[in-house]
Structures are given as C-alpha cells and as structure tokens.
Amino acid sequence: MATGKLVNVVTLFWILILVLVSQSVSARKKSLKHLEPCRRLVLYYHDLLFDGVNVANATSATAVNETKLGNFKLGKLVIFDDPVTENSHLLSPPVARAQGFYFYDMKTEYNAWFAYTLVFNSTENKGTLNIMGADLMAADTRDFSVVGGTGDFFMSRGIATITTEDAQGIKYFRLKMDIKLYECY
C-alpha cells in the first residue's frame, strides 16, 4: 500500500515538473516571436552645420573641436536642432525637430554616436520620441534604438533604420529615418 502511494507521489511530481517546463518553454517562444511594428514613420533629418557665416540657416554647431588623435574627427561634439520632414526636400514644412547631439568616437574611421529627441508639435502628432545609437557611417544602413517617448508616443520602443541620402561635405547631410515602433500604448 505504501509503495502505491509513493508511485502516485512520484508520478504527480514528474507531471508537475513537465507542466512547469512546458510553460517556461512556451513563454520563451512568445518572447522570441517576430512582431510586426504597431506604428511606422518614414522621416527625413536635415543637418546644416554652422560654418562661421551661415548664422541664419545653420541648425547645428560644433561645441567641442576634434582632438588630434587620427584623421577622423575623434572627440568632435556637435549640438543640433534640426528640421525633420516627411519628404527629402529641405524646404518642406517640418513635422518635427531633432534636438540633441552627436560626437565622433573612432580614430581609425568615421563613426559617430547620436542621442536626440524628435519633438512633434503638429495636428497629426504631439509628443516626443527618444532615439540613440552608433552611426557606423561606412554602412549602408544603421539601426538606432527608439528608447521611449511622450504624448502620442508614450513609452514607445523600437528601431530607427538610418540611411544617408545626401552628404555635401561636412556642411549638410540628410538622413532617412525608417522608424518602426514595436511597443505602442
């Protein structure tokens, strides 16, 4: 009789373990599932660097000059308040402002690190998106992290895929931002 109870207890124990393991495996599968974005924006970022004479048109300025370590502007810090448009034309009405900074962080090739906030204040969108990441300039596309937001973008998270569309020396560049949000509230 005692042996029968022991067999039942052992069987129940293994069934419980099996259920717990299967639940943890199914929970893991859910977290690895590829999700479609809940919101997508394609926007264009325009940067006009101050060159000493373009006060009226400049939207960014060097705050700290580069060091002399290498030929790739290591240490240069640029602060910006750049227009963001829905198409690639610089003179299109802005739908947001990109406010933040980037600095060059490699001495062996051009590379920068960006941190900025897209500030929306229109009838279509109000609020902010916070974006940061490494700009590996030699790559065709780069992914920046969307780490949060406010207003219409409250607590949003996702990826901003960046493509350089135009670069005119250091005075002007345009980035295409394909923003895919995977957490929307």
GUTORVEX-413214 format. One record per residue: residue number from 1; residue in three letters; x, y, z of N, C-alpha, C in turn. Coordinates in Angstrom, 1 decimal. Layout:
DRENBA;seq;type;n_u;n_v;n_w;ca_u;ca_v;ca_w;c_u;c_v;c_w
DRENBA;NUM;ALA;X;Y;Z;X;Y;Z;X;Y;Z
...
% end
This chain:
DRENBA;seq;type;n_u;n_v;n_w;ca_u;ca_v;ca_w;c_u;c_v;c_w
DRENBA;1;MET;0.8;-1.2;0.0;0.0;0.0;0.0;0.9;1.3;0.0
DRENBA;2;ALA;1.9;1.3;0.8;2.8;2.4;0.9;3.5;2.6;-0.4
DRENBA;3;THR;3.9;1.5;-1.1;4.5;1.6;-2.4;3.6;2.3;-3.4
DRENBA;4;GLY;2.3;2.0;-3.4;1.4;2.6;-4.3;1.3;4.1;-4.1
DRENBA;5;LYS;1.3;4.5;-2.9;1.2;6.0;-2.6;2.5;6.6;-3.1
DRENBA;6;LEU;3.6;6.0;-2.9;4.9;6.5;-3.3;4.9;6.7;-4.8
DRENBA;7;VAL;4.4;5.7;-5.5;4.4;5.7;-7.0;3.5;6.9;-7.4
DRENBA;8;ASN;2.4;7.1;-6.8;1.5;8.2;-7.1;2.1;9.6;-6.9
DRENBA;9;VAL;2.8;9.7;-5.7;3.5;10.9;-5.4;4.6;11.2;-6.4
DRENBA;10;VAL;5.4;10.2;-6.8;6.5;10.4;-7.8;5.9;10.7;-9.1
DRENBA;11;THR;4.8;10.1;-9.5;4.2;10.4;-10.8;3.6;11.8;-10.8
DRENBA;12;LEU;3.0;12.2;-9.8;2.5;13.6;-9.6;3.6;14.6;-9.7
DRENBA;13;PHE;4.7;14.3;-9.0;5.9;15.2;-9.0;6.4;15.4;-10.5
DRENBA;14;TRP;6.5;14.3;-11.3;7.0;14.4;-12.6;6.0;15.1;-13.6
DRENBA;15;ILE;4.8;14.9;-13.3;3.8;15.6;-14.1;3.9;17.1;-13.8
DRENBA;16;LEU;4.0;17.5;-12.6;4.2;18.9;-12.2;5.4;19.5;-12.8
DRENBA;17;ILE;6.5;18.8;-12.8;7.8;19.3;-13.4;7.5;19.4;-14.9
DRENBA;18;LEU;6.9;18.5;-15.6;6.6;18.5;-17.0;5.8;19.8;-17.4
DRENBA;19;VAL;4.8;20.0;-16.6;3.9;21.2;-16.8;4.7;22.5;-16.6
DRENBA;20;LEU;5.5;22.6;-15.6;6.3;23.8;-15.4;7.3;24.0;-16.5
DRENBA;21;VAL;8.0;23.0;-16.9;8.9;23.1;-18.0;8.2;23.5;-19.3
DRENBA;22;SER;7.1;22.9;-19.6;6.4;23.3;-20.8;5.9;24.7;-20.8
DRENBA;23;GLN;5.5;25.2;-19.6;5.1;26.6;-19.5;6.2;27.5;-19.7
DRENBA;24;SER;7.4;27.2;-19.2;8.5;28.1;-19.4;9.0;28.1;-20.8
DRENBA;25;VAL;8.9;27.0;-21.5;9.3;26.9;-22.9;8.3;27.7;-23.8
DRENBA;26;SER;7.0;27.5;-23.5;6.0;28.3;-24.3;6.1;29.8;-24.0
DRENBA;27;ALA;6.5;30.2;-22.8;6.7;31.6;-22.6;7.9;32.1;-23.3
DRENBA;28;ARG;8.9;31.3;-23.4;10.1;31.7;-24.1;9.8;31.9;-25.6
DRENBA;29;LYS;9.0;31.0;-26.2;8.7;31.1;-27.6;8.0;32.4;-27.9
DRENBA;30;LYS;7.1;32.8;-27.0;6.3;34.0;-27.2;7.3;35.2;-27.3
DRENBA;31;SER;8.3;35.3;-26.4;9.2;36.4;-26.3;10.1;36.5;-27.5
DRENBA;32;LEU;10.3;35.4;-28.2;11.2;35.4;-29.4;10.5;35.5;-30.7
DRENBA;33;LYS;9.1;35.6;-30.6;8.3;35.7;-31.8;8.6;37.0;-32.5
DRENBA;34;HIS;8.7;37.0;-33.8;8.9;38.2;-34.6;7.6;39.0;-34.7
DRENBA;35;LEU;7.6;40.2;-34.3;6.4;41.0;-34.2;6.4;42.0;-35.4
DRENBA;36;GLU;5.3;42.4;-35.8;5.1;43.5;-36.8;5.1;44.8;-36.0
DRENBA;37;PRO;5.6;45.9;-36.6;5.5;47.1;-35.9;4.1;47.6;-35.7
DRENBA;38;CYS;3.8;48.2;-34.5;2.5;48.8;-34.3;2.3;50.2;-34.9
DRENBA;39;ARG;3.4;50.8;-35.2;3.4;52.1;-35.9;4.7;52.3;-36.7
DRENBA;40;ARG;4.6;52.9;-37.8;5.8;53.1;-38.7;5.8;54.6;-39.2
DRENBA;41;LEU;6.9;55.2;-39.2;7.1;56.6;-39.7;8.3;56.6;-40.6
DRENBA;42;VAL;8.3;57.2;-41.7;9.4;57.5;-42.5;9.6;59.0;-42.6
DRENBA;43;LEU;10.8;59.4;-42.0;11.0;60.9;-41.9;12.4;61.2;-42.4
DRENBA;44;TYR;12.7;62.5;-42.7;14.0;62.9;-43.2;14.6;64.0;-42.2
DRENBA;45;TYR;15.8;63.7;-41.8;16.5;64.6;-40.9;17.5;65.4;-41.7
DRENBA;46;HIS;17.5;66.7;-41.6;18.4;67.6;-42.3;19.3;68.3;-41.3
DRENBA;47;ASP;20.6;68.2;-41.5;21.6;68.9;-40.7;22.4;69.9;-41.5
DRENBA;48;LEU;22.3;71.2;-41.0;23.1;72.2;-41.6;24.1;72.7;-40.6
DRENBA;49;LEU;25.4;72.4;-40.7;26.4;72.7;-39.7;26.8;74.2;-39.9
DRENBA;50;PHE;26.9;74.9;-38.8;27.4;76.3;-38.8;28.8;76.3;-39.2
DRENBA;51;ASP;29.1;77.2;-40.2;30.5;77.2;-40.8;31.2;78.6;-40.5
DRENBA;52;GLY;30.6;79.4;-39.6;31.1;80.7;-39.3;30.4;81.9;-40.0
DRENBA;53;VAL;29.7;81.6;-41.1;29.0;82.7;-41.8;27.5;82.4;-42.0
DRENBA;54;ASN;27.0;81.2;-41.9;25.6;80.8;-42.2;24.7;80.9;-41.0
DRENBA;55;VAL;24.8;81.9;-40.2;24.1;82.1;-38.9;22.6;81.9;-39.2
DRENBA;56;ALA;22.0;82.4;-40.2;20.5;82.4;-40.4;20.1;81.0;-40.8
DRENBA;57;ASN;20.9;80.2;-41.4;20.4;78.9;-41.9;20.9;77.7;-41.1
DRENBA;58;ALA;22.0;77.9;-40.3;22.6;76.7;-39.6;21.6;76.2;-38.6
DRENBA;59;THR;21.6;74.9;-38.4;20.8;74.2;-37.4;21.6;73.4;-36.5
DRENBA;60;SER;22.9;73.4;-36.6;23.8;72.7;-35.7;25.1;73.4;-35.6
DRENBA;61;ALA;25.9;73.2;-34.5;27.1;73.8;-34.3;28.1;72.9;-33.6
DRENBA;62;THR;29.4;73.1;-33.8;30.4;72.3;-33.1;30.5;72.9;-31.7
DRENBA;63;ALA;30.4;72.1;-30.7;30.5;72.6;-29.3;31.9;72.3;-28.8
DRENBA;64;VAL;32.5;71.2;-29.3;33.9;70.8;-28.9;34.6;70.4;-30.2
DRENBA;65;ASN;35.8;70.9;-30.4;36.5;70.6;-31.6;37.2;69.2;-31.5
DRENBA;66;GLU;37.5;68.6;-32.6;38.1;67.3;-32.6;39.5;67.3;-32.0
DRENBA;67;THR;39.9;66.2;-31.5;41.3;66.0;-31.0;42.3;65.8;-32.2
DRENBA;68;LYS;43.5;65.7;-31.9;44.5;65.4;-32.9;44.8;63.9;-33.0
DRENBA;69;LEU;44.0;63.1;-32.4;44.2;61.6;-32.5;43.6;61.1;-33.8
DRENBA;70;GLY;44.3;60.9;-34.8;43.8;60.4;-36.1;43.2;61.5;-36.9
DRENBA;71;ASN;42.7;61.0;-38.1;42.2;62.0;-39.1;40.7;61.9;-39.2
DRENBA;72;PHE;40.0;61.4;-38.2;38.6;61.1;-38.4;37.7;61.9;-37.4
DRENBA;73;LYS;38.1;63.0;-36.9;37.4;64.0;-36.1;37.1;63.4;-34.7
DRENBA;74;LEU;37.9;62.5;-34.2;37.7;61.9;-32.9;37.5;63.0;-31.8
DRENBA;75;GLY;36.4;62.9;-31.1;36.2;63.9;-30.0;35.3;65.1;-30.3
DRENBA;76;LYS;35.1;65.3;-31.6;34.2;66.4;-32.0;32.8;66.2;-31.6
DRENBA;77;LEU;32.2;67.2;-30.9;30.9;67.2;-30.4;30.0;68.2;-31.1
DRENBA;78;VAL;28.9;67.8;-31.7;28.0;68.7;-32.4;26.7;68.7;-31.7
DRENBA;79;ILE;26.1;69.9;-31.5;24.8;70.0;-30.9;23.9;70.5;-32.0
DRENBA;80;PHE;22.6;70.0;-32.0;21.8;70.3;-33.1;20.3;70.5;-32.7
DRENBA;81;ASP;19.6;71.3;-33.6;18.2;71.5;-33.5;17.7;71.5;-35.0
DRENBA;82;ASP;17.6;70.3;-35.5;17.4;70.1;-37.0;16.0;69.9;-37.4
DRENBA;83;PRO;15.6;70.4;-38.6;14.3;70.1;-39.1;14.1;68.7;-39.5
DRENBA;84;VAL;12.9;68.1;-39.3;12.6;66.8;-39.8;11.4;66.9;-40.6
DRENBA;85;THR;11.4;66.3;-41.9;10.4;66.5;-42.8;9.8;65.1;-43.2
DRENBA;86;GLU;8.6;65.1;-43.9;8.1;63.9;-44.4;8.6;63.5;-45.7
DRENBA;87;ASN;9.3;64.4;-46.4;9.9;64.0;-47.7;11.3;64.5;-47.7
DRENBA;88;SER;12.1;64.3;-48.7;13.5;64.5;-48.7;13.9;66.0;-49.0
DRENBA;89;HIS;12.9;66.8;-49.3;13.2;68.2;-49.6;13.4;69.1;-48.3
DRENBA;90;LEU;14.5;69.7;-48.3;14.9;70.5;-47.1;13.9;71.6;-46.8
DRENBA;91;LEU;13.3;72.2;-47.8;12.4;73.3;-47.6;10.9;72.9;-47.3
DRENBA;92;SER;10.7;71.6;-47.2;9.3;71.1;-46.9;9.0;71.5;-45.5
DRENBA;93;PRO;7.7;71.7;-45.2;7.3;72.0;-43.8;7.8;71.0;-42.8
DRENBA;94;PRO;8.5;71.3;-41.8;8.9;70.3;-40.8;7.7;69.7;-40.0
DRENBA;95;VAL;7.8;68.4;-39.8;6.8;67.7;-39.0;7.3;67.5;-37.5
DRENBA;96;ALA;8.6;67.7;-37.4;9.2;67.6;-36.0;10.6;68.3;-36.1
DRENBA;97;ARG;11.2;68.4;-34.9;12.6;68.9;-34.7;13.4;67.8;-34.1
DRENBA;98;ALA;14.6;67.6;-34.6;15.5;66.6;-33.9;16.4;67.5;-33.1
DRENBA;99;GLN;16.4;67.3;-31.8;17.2;68.1;-30.8;18.1;67.2;-30.0
DRENBA;100;GLY;19.4;67.4;-30.1;20.3;66.5;-29.4;21.7;66.8;-29.8
DRENBA;101;PHE;22.5;65.7;-29.8;24.0;65.8;-30.1;24.5;64.6;-30.8
DRENBA;102;TYR;25.6;64.7;-31.4;26.4;63.6;-31.9;27.9;63.9;-31.7
DRENBA;103;PHE;28.7;62.8;-31.4;30.1;63.0;-31.3;30.8;61.9;-32.1
DRENBA;104;TYR;32.0;62.2;-32.6;32.8;61.3;-33.4;33.6;60.5;-32.4
DRENBA;105;ASP;33.5;59.1;-32.5;34.1;58.3;-31.4;35.0;57.2;-31.9
DRENBA;106;MET;35.6;57.4;-33.1;36.6;56.4;-33.6;37.8;57.2;-34.2
DRENBA;107;LYS;39.0;56.7;-34.0;40.1;57.4;-34.6;40.6;56.7;-35.8
DRENBA;108;THR;40.1;55.6;-36.2;40.5;54.8;-37.4;39.6;54.9;-38.6
DRENBA;109;GLU;38.4;55.4;-38.4;37.4;55.6;-39.4;36.3;56.5;-38.9
DRENBA;110;TYR;35.5;57.1;-39.9;34.4;57.9;-39.4;33.3;57.1;-38.8
DRENBA;111;ASN;33.0;57.5;-37.6;31.9;56.9;-36.8;31.4;57.9;-35.8
DRENBA;112;ALA;30.1;57.9;-35.5;29.6;58.9;-34.5;28.6;58.2;-33.7
DRENBA;113;TRP;28.3;58.8;-32.6;27.2;58.3;-31.7;26.2;59.4;-31.5
DRENBA;114;PHE;24.9;59.1;-31.8;23.8;60.0;-31.7;23.0;59.8;-30.5
DRENBA;115;ALA;22.4;60.9;-29.9;21.4;60.9;-28.9;20.5;62.1;-29.2
DRENBA;116;TYR;19.2;61.9;-29.5;18.4;63.0;-29.8;16.9;62.7;-29.5
DRENBA;117;THR;16.1;63.7;-29.4;14.7;63.7;-29.2;14.0;64.2;-30.5
DRENBA;118;LEU;13.1;63.5;-31.1;12.2;64.1;-32.1;11.1;64.7;-31.4
DRENBA;119;VAL;10.9;66.0;-31.6;9.9;66.8;-30.9;8.8;67.1;-31.9
DRENBA;120;PHE;7.6;66.5;-31.7;6.5;66.7;-32.6;5.5;67.7;-32.0
DRENBA;121;ASN;5.1;68.6;-32.8;4.1;69.6;-32.4;3.2;70.0;-33.6
DRENBA;122;SER;2.4;69.1;-34.0;1.5;69.4;-35.2;0.1;68.8;-34.9
DRENBA;123;THR;-0.8;69.0;-35.8;-2.1;68.5;-35.6;-2.1;67.0;-35.8
DRENBA;124;GLU;-1.1;66.4;-36.5;-1.0;65.0;-36.7;-0.4;64.2;-35.5
DRENBA;125;ASN;0.7;64.8;-35.0;1.4;64.2;-33.9;1.8;65.2;-32.8
DRENBA;126;LYS;1.7;64.8;-31.6;2.2;65.6;-30.5;2.9;64.7;-29.5
DRENBA;127;GLY;4.1;65.2;-29.1;4.9;64.4;-28.2;6.3;64.2;-28.7
DRENBA;128;THR;7.0;63.3;-28.1;8.5;63.1;-28.4;8.8;61.6;-28.6
DRENBA;129;LEU;9.9;61.4;-29.3;10.5;60.1;-29.5;12.0;60.2;-29.1
DRENBA;130;ASN;12.5;59.4;-28.3;13.9;59.5;-27.9;14.7;58.4;-28.6
DRENBA;131;ILE;15.7;58.8;-29.3;16.5;57.9;-30.2;18.0;58.0;-29.9
DRENBA;132;MET;18.7;56.9;-29.9;20.1;56.9;-29.7;20.8;55.7;-30.4
DRENBA;133;GLY;22.0;55.9;-30.7;22.8;54.7;-31.3;24.0;55.1;-32.0
DRENBA;134;ALA;24.8;54.1;-32.4;26.0;54.3;-33.1;25.8;54.5;-34.6
DRENBA;135;ASP;26.4;55.5;-35.2;26.3;55.8;-36.6;27.5;55.3;-37.3
DRENBA;136;LEU;27.5;54.0;-37.7;28.7;53.5;-38.4;28.6;53.9;-39.9
DRENBA;137;MET;29.2;55.1;-40.1;29.0;55.8;-41.4;29.3;55.0;-42.7
DRENBA;138;ALA;30.2;54.1;-42.6;30.6;53.3;-43.8;29.5;52.3;-44.2
DRENBA;139;ALA;28.6;52.0;-43.3;27.5;51.0;-43.5;26.4;51.7;-44.3
DRENBA;140;ASP;25.7;50.9;-45.2;24.6;51.5;-46.0;23.4;51.9;-45.1
DRENBA;141;THR;23.1;51.0;-44.1;22.1;51.3;-43.1;22.6;51.0;-41.7
DRENBA;142;ARG;22.0;51.8;-40.8;22.4;51.6;-39.4;21.1;51.6;-38.6
DRENBA;143;ASP;21.1;50.9;-37.5;19.9;50.9;-36.6;20.2;51.6;-35.3
DRENBA;144;PHE;19.3;52.6;-35.0;19.4;53.3;-33.8;18.2;52.8;-32.9
DRENBA;145;SER;18.3;52.8;-31.6;17.3;52.4;-30.7;16.3;53.5;-30.4
DRENBA;146;VAL;15.0;53.2;-30.5;14.0;54.1;-30.0;13.7;53.7;-28.6
DRENBA;147;VAL;14.1;54.5;-27.6;14.1;54.1;-26.2;13.0;54.7;-25.4
DRENBA;148;GLY;12.1;55.4;-26.0;11.0;55.9;-25.2;10.3;57.1;-25.9
DRENBA;149;GLY;9.3;57.6;-25.3;8.6;58.7;-25.9;7.5;59.3;-25.0
DRENBA;150;THR;6.9;60.4;-25.4;5.8;61.0;-24.6;4.7;61.3;-25.6
DRENBA;151;GLY;3.6;61.8;-25.0;2.4;62.2;-25.8;1.9;61.1;-26.6
DRENBA;152;ASP;1.7;61.3;-27.9;1.2;60.3;-28.8;2.1;59.0;-28.9
DRENBA;153;PHE;3.4;59.2;-28.4;4.4;58.1;-28.5;4.7;57.6;-27.1
DRENBA;154;PHE;3.8;57.8;-26.1;4.0;57.4;-24.7;4.7;56.1;-24.6
DRENBA;155;MET;5.9;56.0;-24.0;6.6;54.8;-23.7;6.9;53.9;-24.9
DRENBA;156;SER;6.9;54.5;-26.1;7.2;53.7;-27.3;8.6;53.2;-27.4
DRENBA;157;ARG;8.8;52.0;-27.9;10.1;51.5;-28.2;10.2;50.9;-29.5
DRENBA;158;GLY;11.4;50.9;-30.1;11.5;50.3;-31.4;12.9;50.5;-32.0
DRENBA;159;ILE;12.9;50.6;-33.4;14.2;50.7;-34.1;14.0;51.8;-35.2
DRENBA;160;ALA;15.0;52.6;-35.3;15.0;53.6;-36.4;16.2;53.2;-37.3
DRENBA;161;THR;15.8;52.7;-38.5;16.9;52.4;-39.5;17.2;53.6;-40.3
DRENBA;162;ILE;18.5;53.9;-40.2;19.1;55.2;-40.8;19.8;54.9;-42.1
DRENBA;163;THR;19.5;55.7;-43.1;20.2;55.7;-44.4;20.7;57.1;-44.7
DRENBA;164;THR;22.0;57.3;-45.1;22.4;58.6;-45.5;22.0;58.8;-47.0
DRENBA;165;GLU;21.2;59.8;-47.2;20.6;60.1;-48.5;21.4;61.1;-49.3
DRENBA;166;ASP;22.0;62.1;-48.5;22.8;63.1;-49.2;23.8;63.6;-48.2
DRENBA;167;ALA;25.0;63.9;-48.7;26.1;64.5;-47.8;26.9;65.4;-48.7
DRENBA;168;GLN;26.9;66.7;-48.3;27.7;67.7;-49.0;28.8;68.2;-48.1
DRENBA;169;GLY;29.9;67.4;-48.1;31.0;67.7;-47.2;30.5;67.6;-45.8
DRENBA;170;ILE;31.0;68.5;-44.9;30.5;68.5;-43.5;29.4;69.5;-43.3
DRENBA;171;LYS;29.1;70.3;-44.3;28.1;71.4;-44.1;26.7;71.0;-44.1
DRENBA;172;TYR;26.3;69.9;-44.9;24.9;69.5;-44.9;24.9;68.0;-45.1
DRENBA;173;PHE;24.0;67.3;-44.4;23.7;65.9;-44.7;22.2;65.7;-44.4
DRENBA;174;ARG;21.7;64.7;-45.1;20.3;64.3;-44.9;20.2;62.8;-44.6
DRENBA;175;LEU;19.5;62.5;-43.6;19.3;61.1;-43.2;17.9;60.7;-43.4
DRENBA;176;LYS;17.6;59.5;-43.9;16.3;58.9;-44.0;16.2;58.1;-42.7
DRENBA;177;MET;15.1;58.3;-42.0;14.8;57.5;-40.8;13.6;56.7;-41.0
DRENBA;178;ASP;13.7;55.4;-41.1;12.6;54.5;-41.1;12.3;54.0;-39.7
DRENBA;179;ILE;11.4;54.6;-39.0;11.1;54.3;-37.6;10.0;53.3;-37.5
DRENBA;180;LYS;10.4;52.2;-36.8;9.4;51.1;-36.6;9.2;50.9;-35.1
DRENBA;181;LEU;8.0;51.2;-34.6;7.7;51.1;-33.2;7.1;49.7;-32.9
DRENBA;182;TYR;7.6;49.0;-31.9;7.1;47.7;-31.6;6.3;47.7;-30.2
DRENBA;183;GLU;6.4;48.8;-29.5;5.7;48.9;-28.3;5.0;50.3;-28.4
DRENBA;184;CYS;3.6;50.2;-28.5;2.8;51.4;-28.6;1.7;51.3;-27.5
DRENBA;185;TYR;1.4;52.4;-26.8;0.4;52.4;-25.8;-0.6;53.5;-26.1
% end
